[in-house]
Structure formats: structure tokens, C-alpha cells
Amino acid sequence: MDKKKLAKIYREISEEKISVVQALKEIDIFLETVQEALIKDKKVKFVKRGIFEVLEKKPRMISNPATRELMKIYPGKTVKFRISKNIK
């Protein structure tokens, strides 16, 4: 699902009558807030919904399948969402 489809669904379930543009702005504000919280605390928990976590990937060595040359993958961070058991 892309952001526009999400905005349309948000607009439909919203109690107030808002436009798609306003829904996109509210979604952007929410995503920025979650991003700032992840930077600060590395974990954001939504009760009965799920948890956003920052995972740190370790550096590793891989080989290029075509040339068999060894390459180093540098460490990085990624965000993971674990869904709550209540939603499953």
C-alpha cells in the first residue's frame, strides 16, 4: 500500500471531513514523530498494536556471485515492526 491509498483510507475512517492533502500532512506528522522517538529511545510501543524497534546490523563479508570477489558490508541500522498478538 502506498501513502496515497493510506491517506484515502484514513480520510474515510476519520470523524472529521478532511481532504486527501490534509490526510497526507497528518500522516507525515505522525511518521516524523515516530522517527524522532525512535532516534531518542530506539523503541516505540503502541499498546495492543505493536512495537517499532531500531535494529543494528553488524558488518559482514560477502562474495560477489559473478566475480567471487570478497566485499565488506558496513554496519547499519534498520527499523522493524513487531505486530501484537492481539492483532494476529
N, C-alpha and C positions, 0 to 999 in steps of 0.2 A: 504494500500500500504506500503510495506517495503522499506528500504533505497536503496536496490539494484535496485528495479523497478524504483524508483525515479531517481537514477543515470543513468539508461538506457534512460529514457525519457529526462533528462537533456542533455545527450550526443547527442541525436538525434536532439534536437532543438538548440544546441549550434552552433554558426557560425564557430568556430574552430573545427578541428578534434582532439578530446581528447579520452582517454581511460576511461573505467568504473572506474578504480582505481583513475585516476585524477579527475573524476567527484565526486567520493565519498569524496576525500580530499577537494574539493571546497565546497561541501555540509556541511562537518564537520566544515570548517572555518566559513561558514555563520551561522550555528547553534550556534557556540561558541560566535560569535559576537552578535547575538540576545540575548543569555543568559547573557552576560556581560552587555548589555544595559538594560535588564530587572532588573538586580541586582542594577544597578545605578539609573535608572529613574522609574522603576516599570511599564513602558508603552512604547511600540514601535509601531509607527503608519506608515503603508505603504499606501500612498495616492492611492485611488481607488482600494485597495486590502483588507485591514482590519487592525485590531488592536490586538496586543498581550498585555494582561494585567496580572498583578500578583494579585490574589485574596487571601485574608486572611480568612481562615476558623476559626470560633470561637469554643472553647471547648464545648462539649455537653455530655450528659449522654444517654446511650442506654442500652437496656437489651438484654442479650443473649437469643435467642429464645428457645434454648434447656433447659437451666437451670434457666432462668428468673433472672440470676444474673446481677446486675447493673454494668456497665463498663463505664469508662470515656474515651472519645475520645479526645486526646490532640489537641491543635490548630496547624494549619499547613498552608502552602501556596501552591497554585496551579496556573498554567498558563492557561489562557483562550484566545481563539482566536475568535474575533467577525468579521464576514465577512462583507464586504462593501455592501451597497445596489446596487452598480453598477454591482457586480458580480452575485447577485441573479437574 
